Amino acid sequence: MSFKRTMRSFAAISRQIERDNKRRNRIAAQQYKQLQKQQAITDARQVVADYNNYINVIKSVHNDCSTEIDWESIRQEGAPAPPLVSTEHERSAQEALDSYQPSFLDRLFKRQPVKIRRLEDAVLTARHKDEQLTRERQEEHIQLTTEWQERQEISRQVLAKDSNVYAQVIEYFAPFEDISQLGSKLVFTFTADHIEVDVEVDTAEVVPDFVVTQLASGKLSRKPLSASKFNEIYQDYVCSCLLRVAREIQAHLPVSQVVVHALVNQLNSATGQIENQVVVSAAMPRETLSKLNFSTIDPSDSMRNFNHTMKFTKTGGFQEVNRVGLSTLPSFGRQRNY
C-alpha cells in the first residue's frame, strides 16, 4: 500500500481541514495578478478593496496554521475490531419460512408446495447473500488492519524522530500550498530534532510596486509605491513566511527547533551581480513559538524573540546576512525541495 493511501486513512483520526485563510490567500494572489494586467477599471472601490486585502494577506501569512497532529494518540489507536459473520438475511428468510401459514386459497388451489419451495429458495439465496457480505467485511477488515499497521509504523517512526519519514509527512499534508501561491519556494533539510528550511522569496511576484486609491471623483488612482513603504511591506511578508514555516513544521512533526532562512535575488554591490542571498535567518524553538500571540504580533518585530540575523532599513531594504546558529546545531541530513 502506498504511503499516500495510508496517510489518507489518518482523516478519521486527524482530519486536515482546508481553512478559510488558504482559500483567501489563493483568491488574493489571483486578484493581485489580475490587477497587474487590468487595463480598464470599472469598479475603483472594489479594486482598492482587493488591493488592501492583498496587502493584509501577505503581511499575515503567519496567522494561519494547521491543527497540531497528535502522533501519540495515533500510536495508541486500537486495532480494527474483527468483522461479524453476517446472518441477518438468512435469519429473516428462515423466519418467513417458519411462520408460513397457508391461506384458504393456498389450500383450495394446492399452492402450499410451490410457496414453501419459493420460501426455501429464498433462504438459500439469503444465505449466499450473507456469505458474500461476510467476505466483503473480511476484505475490508484486512484493508483496515493493513492501514492501521502502517499508521502504527509511521507514527512510531515519527515519535522516534526518524527523519527519513519527515519529508513524506510534509509532502502529503502540503501545509505550504498557500505560501507557494504567494510566490515562495521551500527547500528542507531534515534531521531528527531540527529542521532547516530555505525560504526562497520572489519579490517581484509578491509585493506590488504601486498603490491604488479612489479619488474624490470616483476614479481609480494608481501611483508608484515609495521605496520605504515597499521595503516595509516586503520585510513583514518575509518574516511572516518564516514564522508560518516554523509553525507548520512544528504542528506536523515533533522537532524542538526549526531554523529558517529567507533567500532573495538581489544585487551584490561588491560584484555588481544579482545573487541569491540570505537576508533573514532565525532559529525558532518550539517553546518560544508557543508563547507568541500570532494574531497581534508584528512579524518583523517578532524576530527579536529568536536568535536571528537581519539587516534592514526602510530606505535601503535588506542586506545580506550570515545563516544563524548552524555551528551550534547537529549536522543536517537529507534535503528536499518543494
C-alpha positions as CSV (number, residue, x, y, z in Angstrom):
1,M,0.0,0.0,0.0
2,S,1.3,3.4,-0.9
3,F,2.3,6.0,1.8
4,K,-0.3,8.4,0.4
5,R,-3.1,5.9,0.7
6,T,-2.1,5.1,4.3
7,M,-1.9,8.8,5.2
8,R,-5.4,9.3,3.7
9,S,-6.7,7.0,6.4
10,F,-5.5,9.5,9.0
11,A,-8.5,11.5,8.1
12,A,-10.7,9.8,10.7
13,I,-8.1,10.5,13.4
14,S,-6.5,13.8,12.5
15,R,-8.5,15.4,9.7
16,Q,-6.8,18.0,7.7
17,I,-9.4,20.8,7.1
18,E,-9.0,23.3,4.3
19,R,-9.1,26.6,6.2
20,D,-10.7,29.8,5.1
21,N,-7.4,31.6,5.1
22,K,-6.0,29.2,2.5
23,R,-8.8,30.0,0.1
24,R,-8.5,33.7,1.0
25,N,-4.8,33.7,0.2
26,R,-5.3,32.0,-3.2
27,I,-8.0,34.4,-4.1
28,A,-5.9,37.4,-3.1
29,A,-3.0,36.2,-5.2
30,Q,-5.2,35.7,-8.2
31,Q,-6.8,39.2,-7.7
32,Y,-3.4,40.8,-7.5
33,K,-2.2,39.1,-10.7
34,Q,-5.4,40.3,-12.4
35,L,-4.9,43.8,-11.1
36,Q,-1.4,43.9,-12.6
37,K,-2.8,43.1,-16.0
38,Q,-6.0,45.0,-15.9
39,Q,-6.3,47.9,-18.3
40,A,-9.8,49.2,-17.9
41,I,-11.1,49.6,-14.3
42,T,-14.9,49.7,-14.0
43,D,-15.2,49.5,-10.2
44,A,-12.5,51.6,-8.5
45,R,-13.8,50.9,-5.0
46,Q,-13.6,47.1,-5.4
47,V,-10.1,47.4,-6.9
48,V,-8.9,49.4,-3.8
49,A,-10.6,46.9,-1.5
50,D,-8.9,44.0,-3.3
51,Y,-5.5,45.7,-3.2
52,N,-5.8,46.4,0.6
53,N,-6.9,42.8,1.2
54,Y,-3.9,41.5,-0.7
55,I,-1.5,43.7,1.3
56,N,-3.1,42.4,4.5
57,V,-2.8,38.8,3.3
58,I,0.9,39.0,2.5
59,K,1.7,40.6,5.9
60,S,-0.3,38.0,7.9
61,V,0.7,34.6,6.4
62,H,1.8,33.6,9.9
63,N,-1.7,33.8,11.3
64,D,-2.9,30.6,9.8
65,C,-1.6,27.3,10.8
66,S,-2.7,23.6,10.7
67,T,-4.0,21.9,13.8
68,E,-1.2,20.0,15.5
69,I,-1.1,16.3,14.8
70,D,-1.3,14.2,17.9
71,W,1.1,11.4,16.9
72,E,0.9,9.7,20.3
73,S,-2.9,9.4,20.0
74,I,-2.4,7.8,16.6
75,R,0.1,5.4,18.1
76,Q,-2.3,4.4,20.8
77,E,-5.2,3.7,18.3
78,G,-6.6,0.3,18.8
79,A,-6.7,-2.3,16.0
80,P,-9.8,-2.6,14.0
81,A,-12.4,-5.0,15.5
82,P,-12.8,-8.3,13.7
83,P,-15.8,-8.4,11.4
84,L,-19.1,-10.0,12.4
85,V,-20.4,-13.0,10.4
86,S,-23.5,-11.9,8.6
87,T,-26.6,-14.0,9.3
88,E,-29.3,-11.3,9.2
89,H,-30.6,-12.1,5.7
90,E,-30.8,-15.8,6.2
91,R,-32.4,-15.4,9.6
92,S,-35.1,-13.1,8.1
93,A,-35.8,-15.5,5.3
94,Q,-35.9,-18.5,7.7
95,E,-38.4,-16.7,9.9
96,A,-40.6,-16.1,6.8
97,L,-40.4,-19.8,6.0
98,D,-41.1,-21.0,9.6
99,S,-44.0,-18.7,10.0
100,Y,-45.7,-19.5,6.8
101,Q,-49.3,-20.5,7.2
102,P,-51.2,-21.4,4.0
103,S,-54.3,-19.3,3.3
104,F,-57.7,-20.6,2.4
105,L,-56.9,-20.0,-1.3
106,D,-53.5,-21.8,-1.0
107,R,-55.3,-24.9,0.4
108,L,-58.1,-24.6,-2.2
109,F,-55.7,-24.4,-5.2
110,K,-53.0,-26.6,-3.5
111,R,-50.4,-23.8,-3.7
112,Q,-48.6,-24.7,-0.4
113,P,-45.8,-26.8,-2.0
114,V,-45.0,-24.0,-4.5
115,K,-44.9,-21.3,-1.9
116,I,-42.8,-23.4,0.5
117,R,-40.3,-24.2,-2.3
118,R,-40.1,-20.4,-3.0
119,L,-39.5,-19.7,0.7
120,E,-36.8,-22.4,0.9
121,D,-35.2,-20.9,-2.2
122,A,-35.3,-17.5,-0.6
123,V,-33.5,-18.9,2.4
124,L,-30.7,-20.3,0.2
125,T,-30.4,-17.0,-1.7
126,A,-30.3,-15.1,1.6
127,R,-27.5,-17.5,2.9
128,H,-25.4,-16.8,-0.2
129,K,-26.0,-13.0,0.3
130,D,-24.8,-13.3,3.9
131,E,-21.8,-15.2,2.8
132,Q,-20.9,-12.5,0.3
133,L,-21.4,-9.8,2.8
134,T,-19.2,-11.6,5.3
135,R,-16.4,-11.9,2.6
136,E,-16.7,-8.2,1.9
137,R,-16.5,-7.4,5.6
138,Q,-13.4,-9.6,5.9
139,E,-11.7,-8.0,3.0
140,E,-12.5,-4.6,4.4
141,H,-11.1,-5.7,7.7
142,I,-7.9,-6.8,6.1
143,Q,-7.5,-3.5,4.4
144,L,-8.3,-1.5,7.6
145,T,-5.9,-3.7,9.5
146,T,-3.1,-3.1,7.0
147,E,-3.7,0.6,7.1
148,W,-3.7,0.6,10.9
149,Q,-0.5,-1.3,11.0
150,E,1.1,1.1,8.6
151,R,-0.2,4.1,10.6
152,Q,1.3,2.5,13.7
153,E,4.6,2.2,11.9
154,I,4.5,5.8,10.6
155,S,3.6,7.2,14.0
156,R,6.3,5.0,15.6
157,Q,8.9,6.4,13.2
158,V,7.8,10.0,13.7
159,L,7.8,9.7,17.5
160,A,11.2,8.0,17.3
161,K,12.3,11.1,15.3
162,D,13.2,9.2,12.3
163,S,14.0,12.0,9.8
164,N,13.5,9.6,6.8
165,V,9.7,9.8,7.2
166,Y,9.6,13.6,7.8
167,A,9.7,14.6,4.2
168,Q,6.8,12.2,3.4
169,V,4.6,13.7,6.1
170,I,5.2,17.3,4.9
171,E,4.7,16.2,1.3
172,Y,1.4,14.6,2.0
173,F,-0.2,17.2,4.2
174,A,1.2,20.0,2.0
175,P,0.8,22.8,4.6
176,F,2.6,25.4,2.5
177,E,0.4,25.5,-0.6
178,D,-0.9,28.9,0.0
179,I,2.7,30.2,0.5
180,S,3.6,28.9,-2.9
181,Q,0.6,30.7,-4.3
182,L,2.1,33.9,-3.0
183,G,5.5,33.3,-4.6
184,S,7.7,31.5,-2.1
185,K,9.5,28.2,-2.6
186,L,10.9,25.9,0.2
187,V,13.9,23.7,0.4
188,F,14.1,21.4,3.5
189,T,16.9,19.7,5.2
190,F,15.7,17.1,7.8
191,T,17.4,15.7,11.0
192,A,15.9,14.0,14.0
193,D,15.2,17.1,16.2
194,H,15.9,20.1,14.0
195,I,14.8,21.1,10.5
196,E,16.4,23.7,8.4
197,V,14.4,25.4,5.7
198,D,15.5,27.8,2.9
199,V,12.5,30.0,2.0
200,E,13.1,31.5,-1.4
201,V,11.1,34.6,-1.8
202,D,10.3,36.2,-5.2
203,T,9.9,39.9,-4.6
204,A,8.5,40.9,-8.0
205,E,5.8,38.2,-7.8
206,V,4.6,39.1,-4.3
207,V,5.0,42.8,-3.3
208,P,3.3,45.4,-5.5
209,D,5.4,48.3,-6.6
210,F,2.3,50.5,-6.8
211,V,-0.5,51.7,-4.7
212,V,-4.1,52.3,-5.7
213,T,-6.6,54.7,-4.2
214,Q,-10.0,56.0,-5.2
215,L,-10.2,59.8,-6.0
216,A,-13.0,62.1,-4.9
217,S,-14.3,61.9,-8.4
218,G,-14.7,58.1,-8.0
219,K,-11.9,57.3,-10.5
220,L,-9.0,55.0,-9.7
221,S,-5.6,56.4,-9.0
222,R,-2.6,54.2,-9.4
223,K,0.8,55.5,-8.3
224,P,4.3,54.1,-7.7
225,L,4.8,52.8,-4.2
226,S,7.5,54.6,-2.2
227,A,10.7,52.7,-1.6
228,S,10.3,52.9,2.2
229,K,6.7,51.6,2.1
230,F,7.7,48.8,-0.4
231,N,10.5,47.7,1.9
232,E,8.3,47.8,5.0
233,I,5.7,45.6,3.4
234,Y,8.3,43.3,2.0
235,Q,10.0,42.9,5.4
236,D,6.7,41.9,7.0
237,Y,6.0,39.4,4.3
238,V,9.4,37.7,4.5
239,C,9.2,37.5,8.3
240,S,5.6,36.3,8.2
241,C,6.6,33.5,5.9
242,L,9.4,32.4,8.2
243,L,7.0,32.3,11.2
244,R,4.5,30.3,9.2
245,V,7.0,27.7,8.1
246,A,8.3,27.1,11.6
247,R,4.7,26.9,13.0
248,E,3.6,24.4,10.3
249,I,6.6,22.1,10.7
250,Q,6.2,22.0,14.5
251,A,2.5,21.3,14.1
252,H,3.2,18.3,11.9
253,L,6.5,17.0,13.3
254,P,7.9,16.6,16.9
255,V,11.0,18.6,16.4
256,S,12.3,21.0,19.0
257,Q,13.6,23.7,16.7
258,V,13.2,25.0,13.2
259,V,16.0,27.1,11.6
260,V,14.6,29.2,8.7
261,H,16.5,31.3,6.2
262,A,14.9,33.8,3.8
263,L,16.7,34.0,0.4
264,V,16.1,36.6,-2.2
265,N,17.6,37.5,-5.5
266,Q,19.2,40.9,-5.1
267,L,22.2,43.0,-6.2
268,N,25.5,42.3,-4.6
269,S,27.1,45.7,-4.6
270,A,30.6,44.2,-4.4
271,T,30.3,42.1,-7.6
272,G,27.6,44.0,-9.5
273,Q,25.7,40.7,-10.0
274,I,22.3,39.6,-8.9
275,E,22.8,36.8,-6.4
276,N,20.6,34.6,-4.2
277,Q,21.3,36.0,-0.7
278,V,20.2,35.2,2.8
279,V,18.5,38.3,4.2
280,V,16.9,36.9,7.3
281,S,17.9,33.9,9.3
282,A,16.3,32.7,12.6
283,A,16.4,29.7,14.9
284,M,12.9,29.2,16.2
285,P,12.5,26.9,19.2
286,R,9.1,25.2,19.8
287,E,9.0,26.7,23.4
288,T,9.4,30.2,22.2
289,L,6.9,29.9,19.3
290,S,4.2,28.5,21.7
291,K,4.3,31.7,23.7
292,L,3.6,34.1,20.9
293,N,0.2,35.7,20.2
294,F,0.3,35.5,16.4
295,S,-2.9,37.5,15.9
296,T,-1.3,40.6,17.3
297,I,2.4,40.4,16.7
298,D,4.3,42.4,14.1
299,P,6.1,39.7,12.1
300,S,9.2,41.8,11.6
301,D,9.4,42.8,15.3
302,S,8.8,39.2,16.4
303,M,12.2,38.2,15.1
304,R,13.6,39.7,18.4
305,N,12.3,36.7,20.2
306,F,14.7,34.4,18.4
307,N,18.4,34.0,17.8
308,H,18.4,35.7,14.4
309,T,20.3,37.8,11.9
310,M,18.7,40.6,9.8
311,K,20.0,43.9,8.5
312,F,17.2,46.1,7.2
313,T,16.4,49.8,6.7
314,K,13.3,51.3,5.3
315,T,15.3,53.2,2.7
316,G,17.7,50.5,1.7
317,G,15.8,47.3,2.3
318,F,17.5,44.1,3.2
319,Q,21.2,43.4,3.3
320,E,22.9,40.0,3.1
321,V,23.4,38.3,6.4
322,N,25.0,35.1,7.7
323,R,23.0,32.0,8.4
324,V,22.3,31.7,12.1
325,G,23.5,29.2,14.6
326,L,24.3,26.3,12.3
327,S,27.6,25.7,14.1
328,T,25.7,25.0,17.4
329,L,23.2,22.6,15.9
330,P,23.6,19.0,15.0
331,S,24.8,18.2,11.5
332,F,21.9,18.3,9.0
333,G,20.7,15.5,6.9
334,R,18.6,14.8,3.9
335,Q,17.4,17.7,1.7
336,R,14.1,18.0,-0.2
337,N,12.7,20.8,-2.4
338,Y,9.1,21.9,-2.5
